[in-house]
Amino acid sequence: MRFPLLVAGLIGLTMVTACTQPLPEGVSVIEVSDAYVVKPAEGRDVTGGGMMITVRGADEALVAATADFADSVEIHTMSMDGGMMKMRKLDSLPITEKEPLVLERGGNHLMFFGVSSDIAIGDSVDIVLTFDNGQGKEQMLVTTAEIIGQGD
């Protein structure tokens, strides 16, 4: 009876070891979690969205995003300047193992323009994210985001 338990333990250890092995030079694994898009206010077609992006291995940068439910998507930052909230478009945002990228209200975020009026709170939408490792290698990742309300 101890043999199957020993085998199961060795398989588990092998899986953990495989997941923690260093990646080859220049290779990265990107993960996205907690993606959301805020439903635009009534009569508006512009809104924001966020998510958490982590990377293991080589550093990456978020360089673009697209979505079928919007005409265009931009990477933005928001900051306080002289008591005024200022938002500006960015070309990219870095992601490293030590510093995941948090996109959220009041900070770095995605802006969606020309948003379809068909989206509803609770719907799921796809966002295509484009990353660049700074050496000319781009990769794209599709993530699913939940449509949330203004106060969520």
N, CA, C and O of each residue as an XYZ file, in Angstrom:
608
protein
N       0.814     -1.196      0.000
C       0.000      0.000      0.000
C       0.854      1.256      0.000
O       0.386      2.298     -0.460
N       2.076      1.206      0.491
C       2.915      2.401      0.528
C       3.458      2.756     -0.844
O       3.760      3.922     -1.097
N       3.591      1.793     -1.730
C       4.165      2.046     -3.047
C       3.333      3.061     -3.841
O       3.909      4.019     -4.355
N       2.000      2.899     -3.968
C       1.233      3.903     -4.713
C       1.337      5.300     -4.093
O       1.376      6.292     -4.821
N       1.382      5.391     -2.778
C       1.506      6.686     -2.122
C       2.861      7.317     -2.440
O       2.948      8.523     -2.671
N       3.916      6.502     -2.452
C       5.250      6.986     -2.785
C       5.294      7.479     -4.228
O       5.869      8.530     -4.510
N       4.687      6.724     -5.141
C       4.654      7.122     -6.551
C       3.894      8.434     -6.704
O       4.345      9.328     -7.418
N       2.750      8.559     -6.044
C       1.963      9.798     -6.120
C       2.776     10.977     -5.591
O       2.729     12.063     -6.169
N       3.519     10.782     -4.506
C       4.357     11.841     -3.949
C       5.460     12.248     -4.906
O       5.746     13.436     -5.054
N       6.086     11.271     -5.561
C       7.153     11.575     -6.524
C       6.605     12.310     -7.740
O       7.246     13.229     -8.249
N       5.422     11.911     -8.211
C       4.812     12.597     -9.354
C       4.508     14.049     -8.974
O       4.771     14.962     -9.757
N       3.959     14.263     -7.786
C       3.669     15.623     -7.325
C       4.920     16.463     -7.228
O       4.921     17.622     -7.644
N       5.998     15.896     -6.679
C       7.263     16.613     -6.561
C       7.816     16.949     -7.940
O       8.340     18.045     -8.140
N       7.710     16.031     -8.889
C       8.194     16.262    -10.250
C       7.421     17.410    -10.893
O       8.012     18.248    -11.573
N       6.095     17.456    -10.683
C       5.294     18.522    -11.267
C       5.670     19.881    -10.675
O       5.760     20.865    -11.410
N       5.887     19.952     -9.372
C       6.288     21.206     -8.732
C       7.649     21.639     -9.247
O       7.854     22.815     -9.545
N       8.582     20.698     -9.356
C       9.922     21.004     -9.852
C       9.866     21.517    -11.282
O      10.564     22.470    -11.626
N       9.034     20.889    -12.125
C       8.919     21.318    -13.520
C       8.373     22.735    -13.614
O       8.789     23.499    -14.485
N       7.458     23.093    -12.739
C       6.860     24.428    -12.768
C       7.814     25.504    -12.255
O       7.637     26.683    -12.565
N       8.820     25.117    -11.476
C       9.723     26.105    -10.903
C      11.071     26.146    -11.610
O      11.940     26.928    -11.225
N      11.264     25.325    -12.630
C      12.518     25.334    -13.376
C      12.669     26.665    -14.108
O      11.687     27.218    -14.605
N      13.902     27.183    -14.176
C      14.114     28.425    -14.931
C      13.749     28.227    -16.398
O      13.935     27.147    -16.960
N      13.231     29.277    -16.998
C      12.880     29.232    -18.413
C      14.128     29.520    -19.235
O      15.044     30.185    -18.751
N      14.178     29.033    -20.469
C      15.317     29.351    -21.334
C      15.451     30.855    -21.544
O      14.466     31.588    -21.452
N      16.643     31.303    -21.822
C      16.943     32.721    -22.064
C      15.972     33.311    -23.082
O      15.757     32.735    -24.149
N      15.389     34.458    -22.751
C      14.507     35.161    -23.669
C      13.072     34.648    -23.710
O      12.247     35.193    -24.444
N      12.757     33.608    -22.934
C      11.409     33.037    -22.929
C      10.655     33.552    -21.711
O      11.226     33.698    -20.631
N       9.367     33.826    -21.896
C       8.547     34.267    -20.774
C       7.196     33.573    -20.802
O       6.718     33.139    -21.850
N       6.595     33.480    -19.629
C       5.238     32.974    -19.483
C       4.426     34.109    -18.876
O       4.736     34.595    -17.788
N       3.389     34.523    -19.586
C       2.555     35.644    -19.154
C       1.222     35.099    -18.666
O       0.624     34.230    -19.301
N       0.762     35.618    -17.534
C      -0.546     35.243    -17.002
C      -1.352     36.495    -16.706
O      -0.822     37.490    -16.210
N      -2.642     36.434    -17.015
C      -3.555     37.547    -16.768
C      -4.655     37.064    -15.833
O      -5.186     35.966    -15.999
N      -4.993     37.894    -14.849
C      -6.075     37.542    -13.932
C      -6.914     38.783    -13.623
O      -6.483     39.916    -13.837
N      -8.110     38.540    -13.119
C      -9.004     39.597    -12.633
C      -9.302     40.680    -13.674
O      -9.392     41.857    -13.327
N      -9.454     40.296    -14.937
C      -9.718     41.275    -15.993
C     -11.172     41.749    -15.940
O     -12.097     40.956    -15.765
N     -11.345     43.053    -16.095
C     -12.683     43.638    -16.097
C     -12.736     44.848    -17.017
O     -11.717     45.468    -17.321
N     -13.950     45.167    -17.452
C     -14.236     46.385    -18.200
C     -15.455     46.999    -17.540
O     -16.436     46.304    -17.274
N     -15.403     48.293    -17.274
C     -16.526     48.986    -16.657
C     -17.542     49.338    -17.742
O     -17.185     49.913    -18.771
N     -18.805     48.991    -17.509
C     -19.850     49.361    -18.470
C     -19.905     50.884    -18.542
O     -19.979     51.557    -17.514
N     -19.870     51.429    -19.768
C     -19.916     52.895    -19.893
C     -21.195     53.472    -19.301
O     -22.239     52.821    -19.280
N     -21.090     54.702    -18.823
C     -22.263     55.413    -18.323
C     -23.268     55.584    -19.466
O     -22.892     55.623    -20.638
N     -24.529     55.682    -19.112
C     -25.600     55.840    -20.094
C     -25.274     56.976    -21.066
O     -24.927     58.080    -20.647
N     -25.391     56.693    -22.369
C     -25.143     57.701    -23.395
C     -23.684     57.905    -23.746
O     -23.368     58.731    -24.602
N     -22.787     57.173    -23.106
C     -21.340     57.305    -23.378
C     -20.847     56.044    -24.085
O     -21.470     54.988    -23.981
N     -19.736     56.153    -24.798
C     -19.147     54.968    -25.441
C     -17.650     54.853    -25.132
O     -16.894     54.221    -25.870
N     -17.241     55.483    -24.018
C     -15.848     55.430    -23.569
C     -15.835     54.893    -22.148
O     -16.661     55.278    -21.322
N     -14.892     54.001    -21.869
C     -14.794     53.442    -20.523
C     -13.386     52.922    -20.270
O     -12.535     52.921    -21.160
N     -13.162     52.484    -19.045
C     -11.865     51.941    -18.657
C     -11.971     50.492    -18.258
O     -13.063     49.947    -18.098
N     -10.813     49.878    -18.099
C     -10.761     48.488    -17.665
C      -9.423     48.186    -17.037
O      -8.471     48.958    -17.151
N      -9.366     47.053    -16.376
C      -8.136     46.688    -15.696
C      -7.936     45.198    -15.594
O      -8.769     44.409    -16.040
N      -6.816     44.820    -15.000
C      -6.436     43.420    -14.821
C      -5.089     43.365    -14.117
O      -4.442     44.393    -13.916
N      -4.676     42.176    -13.750
C      -3.344     41.937    -13.197
C      -2.584     41.080    -14.212
O      -3.086     40.048    -14.657
N      -1.373     41.511    -14.574
C      -0.553     40.764    -15.532
C       0.771     40.424    -14.859
O       1.487     41.309    -14.389
N       1.087     39.137    -14.819
C       2.358     38.687    -14.254
C       3.167     38.002    -15.345
O       2.621     37.514    -16.335
N       4.474     37.977    -15.142
C       5.362     37.320    -16.099
C       6.392     36.508    -15.326
O       6.865     36.915    -14.265
N       6.722     35.362    -15.880
C       7.814     34.538    -15.355
C       8.809     34.377    -16.484
O       8.438     34.040    -17.608
N      10.073     34.618    -16.183
C      11.105     34.544    -17.215
C      11.484     35.935    -17.671
O      11.637     36.846    -16.858
N      11.636     36.099    -18.991
C      12.092     37.359    -19.565
C      11.092     38.482    -19.318
O       9.883     38.252    -19.288
N      11.605     39.701    -19.141
C      10.761     40.879    -18.989
C       9.939     41.082    -20.257
O      10.366     40.717    -21.353
N       8.771     41.663    -20.097
C       7.883     41.966    -21.213
C       7.361     43.380    -21.039
O       7.560     44.001    -19.995
N       6.698     43.881    -22.056
C       5.996     45.158    -21.973
C       4.667     44.997    -22.693
O       4.603     44.414    -23.775
N       3.609     45.516    -22.085
C       2.317     45.576    -22.757
C       2.402     46.725    -23.750
O       2.628     47.868    -23.354
N       2.224     46.435    -25.036
C       2.405     47.464    -26.063
C       1.128     47.797    -26.824
O       1.071     48.819    -27.509
N       0.094     46.947    -26.718
C      -1.145     47.221    -27.442
C      -2.261     46.325    -26.918
O      -2.019     45.309    -26.267
N      -3.485     46.731    -27.221
C      -4.659     45.925    -26.908
C      -5.730     46.218    -27.950
O      -5.816     47.332    -28.465
N      -6.541     45.219    -28.255
C      -7.690     45.376    -29.141
C      -8.856     44.609    -28.546
O      -8.672     43.712    -27.723
N     -10.053     44.971    -28.971
C     -11.251     44.288    -28.499
C     -12.357     44.453    -29.536
O     -12.536     45.535    -30.094
N     -13.096     43.377    -29.790
C     -14.191     43.421    -30.761
C     -15.326     44.342    -30.337
O     -16.049     44.852    -31.192
N     -15.498     44.567    -29.050
C     -16.619     45.366    -28.557
C     -16.315     46.867    -28.548
O     -17.173     47.669    -28.179
N     -15.083     47.255    -28.956
C     -14.684     48.666    -28.971
C     -13.968     48.987    -30.282
O     -13.325     48.126    -30.882
N     -14.094     50.243    -30.713
C     -13.406     50.675    -31.937
C     -11.899     50.716    -31.739
O     -11.141     50.373    -32.646
N     -11.455     51.143    -30.536
C     -10.021     51.205    -30.259
C      -9.775     51.066    -28.760
O     -10.662     51.299    -27.938
N      -8.540     50.678    -28.431
C      -8.127     50.521    -27.040
C      -6.770     51.195    -26.891
O      -5.893     51.033    -27.739
N      -6.602     51.949    -25.814
C      -5.331     52.620    -25.539
C      -4.850     52.266    -24.143
O      -5.646     51.988    -23.246
N      -3.544     52.280    -23.976
C      -2.910     52.103    -22.668
C      -2.779     53.499    -22.063
O      -2.245     54.406    -22.701
N      -3.265     53.671    -20.836
C      -3.263     54.997    -20.200
C      -2.680     54.935    -18.797
O      -2.612     53.875    -18.174
N      -2.264     56.090    -18.323
C      -1.896     56.269    -16.929
C      -2.673     57.462    -16.385
O      -3.069     58.357    -17.132
N      -2.879     57.457    -15.089
C      -3.581     58.558    -14.441
C      -2.767     58.962    -13.226
O      -2.280     58.109    -12.484
N      -2.619     60.267    -13.024
C      -1.858     60.746    -11.876
C      -2.398     62.100    -11.440
O      -3.112     62.770    -12.185
N      -2.050     62.483    -10.238
C      -2.432     63.796     -9.708
C      -1.313     64.783    -10.045
O      -0.134     64.494     -9.838
N      -1.694     65.943    -10.561
C      -0.730     66.981    -10.904
C      -1.317     68.316    -10.490
O      -2.255     68.807    -11.118
N      -0.768     68.911     -9.431
C      -1.274     70.189     -8.941
C      -2.726     70.118     -8.495
O      -3.494     71.060     -8.690
N      -3.094     68.995     -7.896
C      -4.465     68.826     -7.427
C      -5.450     68.436     -8.514
O      -6.646     68.304     -8.250
N      -4.959     68.249     -9.737
C      -5.815     67.853    -10.861
C      -5.468     66.429    -11.295
O      -4.296     66.065    -11.381
N      -6.498     65.632    -11.565
C      -6.293     64.288    -12.082
C      -5.990     64.402    -13.572
O      -6.782     64.965    -14.328
N      -4.849     63.871    -13.990
C      -4.455     63.934    -15.399
C      -4.289     62.524    -15.941
O      -3.682     61.661    -15.307
N      -4.845     62.312    -17.135
C      -4.733     61.021    -17.798
C      -3.967     61.237    -19.094
O      -4.168     62.230    -19.793
N      -3.076     60.278    -19.406
C      -2.361     60.390    -20.671
C      -2.116     59.012    -21.267
O      -2.005     58.012    -20.557
N      -2.037     58.991    -22.574
C      -1.808     57.762    -23.331
C      -0.334     57.378    -23.236
O       0.545     58.240    -23.273
N      -0.073     56.080    -23.113
C       1.294     55.550    -23.077
C       1.509     54.606    -24.252
O       0.561     54.001    -24.751
N       2.754     54.483    -24.692
C       3.091     53.520    -25.745
C       3.211     52.107    -25.200
O       2.947     51.138    -25.912
N       3.617     51.985    -23.913
C       3.806     50.654    -23.334
C       3.916     50.760    -21.816
O       4.107     51.841    -21.259
N       3.792     49.617    -21.171
C       4.011     49.513    -19.725
C       4.820     48.246    -19.458
O       4.487     47.184    -19.984
N       5.882     48.338    -18.647
C       6.744     47.179    -18.393
C       6.126     46.179    -17.414
O       5.314     46.531    -16.558
N       6.544     44.919    -17.574
C       6.136     43.845    -16.663
C       7.384     43.013    -16.379
O       8.048     42.550    -17.307
N       7.701     42.825    -15.108
C       8.824     41.975    -14.719
C       8.346     40.989    -13.670
O       7.258     41.135    -13.113
N       9.171     39.980    -13.405
C       8.817     39.017    -12.354
C       8.638     39.731    -11.019
O       7.745     39.392    -10.243
N       9.488     40.717    -10.757
C       9.432     41.422     -9.476
C       8.328     42.464     -9.427
O       7.851     42.804     -8.344
N       7.907     42.983    -10.593
C       6.881     44.019    -10.632
C       5.794     43.662    -11.640
O       5.877     44.032    -12.811
N       4.765     42.934    -11.171
C       3.636     42.654    -12.064
C       2.984     43.966    -12.484
O       3.174     44.995    -11.836
N       2.231     43.927    -13.550
C       1.524     45.106    -14.034
C       0.090     45.058    -13.516
O      -0.663     44.131    -13.814
N      -0.268     46.062    -12.742
C      -1.627     46.183    -12.234
C      -2.297     47.312    -13.005
O      -1.866     48.464    -12.939
N      -3.346     46.976    -13.730
C      -4.145     47.963    -14.440
C      -5.425     48.149    -13.638
O      -6.160     47.189    -13.409
N      -5.699     49.395    -13.204
C      -6.836     49.638    -12.318
C      -7.289     51.083    -12.407
O      -6.585     51.938    -12.944
N      -8.462     51.343    -11.878
C      -8.993     52.704    -11.821
C      -8.048     53.577    -10.994
O      -7.532     53.138     -9.966
N      -7.826     54.799    -11.440
C      -7.005     55.733    -10.688
C      -5.509     55.566    -10.901
O      -4.720     56.265    -10.265
N      -5.103     54.667    -11.772
C      -3.683     54.436    -12.056
C      -3.515     54.032    -13.504
O      -4.221     54.537    -14.377
N      -2.589     53.125    -13.770
C      -2.458     52.583    -15.117
C      -3.714     51.786    -15.439
O      -4.229     51.064    -14.585
N      -4.210     51.912    -16.667
C      -5.439     51.225    -17.049
C      -5.553     51.167    -18.569
O      -4.747     51.765    -19.282
N      -6.550     50.449    -19.056
C      -6.886     50.444    -20.474
C      -8.093     51.348    -20.675
O      -9.012     51.357    -19.856
N      -8.089     52.110    -21.766
C      -9.245     52.931    -22.149
C      -9.832     52.344    -23.427
O      -9.114     52.069    -24.388
N     -11.139     52.157    -23.421
C     -11.870     51.600    -24.553
C     -12.721     52.708    -25.159
O     -13.493     53.355    -24.451
N     -12.584     52.932    -26.470
C     -13.301     53.990    -27.183
C     -14.243     53.362    -28.205
O     -13.904     52.356    -28.828
N     -15.420     53.949    -28.378
C     -16.397     53.416    -29.327
C     -16.940     52.073    -28.861
O     -17.078     51.139    -29.651
N     -17.247     51.987    -27.573
C     -17.725     50.733    -26.982
C     -19.157     50.450    -27.443
O     -20.012     51.336    -27.456
N     -19.388     49.205    -27.815
C     -20.715     48.761    -28.246
C     -21.734     48.945    -27.130
O     -21.452     48.654    -25.968
N     -22.915     49.428    -27.486
C     -23.983     49.596    -26.497
C     -24.628     48.258    -26.140
O     -25.475     48.195    -25.249
N     -24.238     47.207    -26.821
C     -24.810     45.879    -26.584
C     -24.252     45.188    -25.344
O     -24.843     44.210    -24.885
N     -23.136     45.660    -24.781
C     -22.569     44.967    -23.631
C     -23.404     45.244    -22.390
O     -23.964     46.329    -22.228
N     -23.478     44.243    -21.515
C     -24.273     44.370    -20.295
C     -23.469     43.870    -19.104
O     -22.589     43.021    -19.247
N     -23.777     44.401    -17.935
C     -23.109     43.954    -16.710
C     -23.270     42.447    -16.579
O     -24.365     41.907    -16.738
N     -22.159     41.777    -16.286
C     -22.153     40.323    -16.166
C     -21.717     39.610    -17.430
O     -21.368     38.430    -17.383
N     -21.730     40.316    -18.581
C     -21.236     39.720    -19.829
C     -19.735     39.471    -19.732
O     -19.048     40.064    -18.900
N     -19.243     38.596    -20.584
C     -17.801     38.375    -20.737
C     -17.397     38.818    -22.133
O     -18.104     38.558    -23.106
N     -16.253     39.489    -22.223
C     -15.725     39.954    -23.501
C     -14.255     39.561    -23.603
O     -13.571     39.389    -22.594
N     -13.787     39.424    -24.829
C     -12.377     39.089    -25.051
C     -11.579     40.345    -25.364
O     -12.040     41.237    -26.076
N     -10.365     40.393    -24.811
C      -9.413     41.466    -25.079
C      -8.131     40.802    -25.561
O      -7.630     39.879    -24.919
N      -7.603     41.263    -26.679
C      -6.346     40.743    -27.214
C      -5.232     41.685    -26.773
O      -5.230     42.866    -27.119
N      -4.288     41.151    -26.007
C      -3.161     41.925    -25.498
C      -1.914     41.582    -26.297
O      -1.677     40.414    -26.604
N      -1.120     42.583    -26.634
C       0.140     42.359    -27.355
C       1.292     42.770    -26.450
O       1.293     43.853    -25.865
N       2.272     41.880    -26.351
C       3.449     42.090    -25.508
C       4.698     42.070    -26.379
O       4.730     41.424    -27.427
N       5.725     42.788    -25.931
C       7.008     42.840    -26.631
C       8.112     42.669    -25.599
O       8.076     43.283    -24.533
N       9.103     41.824    -25.923
C      10.194     41.578    -24.974
C      11.356     42.541    -25.146
O      12.398     42.370    -24.511
N      11.195     43.551    -25.995
C      12.253     44.541    -26.193
C      13.323     44.109    -27.168
O      14.255     44.863    -27.447
N      13.196     42.896    -27.691
C      14.175     42.386    -28.654
C      13.488     42.001    -29.957
O      13.973     41.156    -30.708
N      12.341     42.645    -30.209
C      11.631     42.404    -31.457
C      10.713     41.192    -31.457
O      10.127     40.871    -32.491
N      10.573     40.520    -30.342
C       9.700     39.347    -30.282
C       8.387     39.743    -29.613
O       8.349     40.058    -28.424
N       7.316     39.722    -30.399
C       5.996     40.029    -29.864
C       5.217     38.745    -29.640
O       5.404     37.759    -30.354
N       4.344     38.765    -28.646
C       3.406     37.671    -28.459
C       2.056     38.259    -28.092
O       1.958     39.301    -27.445
N       1.019     37.556    -28.528
C      -0.343     38.006    -28.266
C      -1.023     37.011    -27.346
O      -0.760     35.809    -27.396
N      -1.906     37.538    -26.501
C      -2.630     36.719    -25.547
C      -4.061     37.227    -25.502
O      -4.296     38.433    -25.418
N      -5.014     36.311    -25.557
C      -6.426     36.685    -25.445
C      -6.868     36.402    -24.021
O      -6.662     35.303    -23.506
N      -7.476     37.394    -23.389
C      -8.005     37.211    -22.048
C      -9.485     37.567    -22.049
O      -9.949     38.367    -22.861
N     -10.205     36.964    -21.134
C     -11.636     37.242    -20.998
C     -11.843     38.175    -19.820
O     -11.312     37.949    -18.732
N     -12.620     39.226    -20.045
C     -12.906     40.209    -19.015
C     -14.399     40.229    -18.726
O     -15.223     39.997    -19.610
N     -14.730     40.509    -17.475
C     -16.129     40.631    -17.083
C     -16.556     42.093    -17.163
O     -15.798     42.987    -16.785
N     -17.768     42.335    -17.653
C     -18.324     43.680    -17.656
C     -18.891     43.936    -16.267
O     -19.736     43.184    -15.781
N     -18.415     45.014    -15.630
C     -18.874     45.357    -14.286
C     -19.543     46.716    -14.295
O     -19.424     47.468    -15.263
N     -20.248     47.033    -13.215
C     -20.919     48.313    -13.110
C     -19.990     49.424    -12.667
O     -18.878     49.158    -12.211
N     -20.427     50.656    -12.794
C     -19.639     51.834    -12.421
C     -19.169     51.806    -10.966
O     -18.056     52.243    -10.672
N     -19.990     51.305    -10.064
C     -19.640     51.316     -8.641
C     -18.991     50.049     -8.139
O     -18.703     49.938     -6.948
N     -18.751     49.083     -9.020
C     -18.146     47.799     -8.584
C     -16.658     47.914     -8.356
O     -16.012     46.932     -7.990
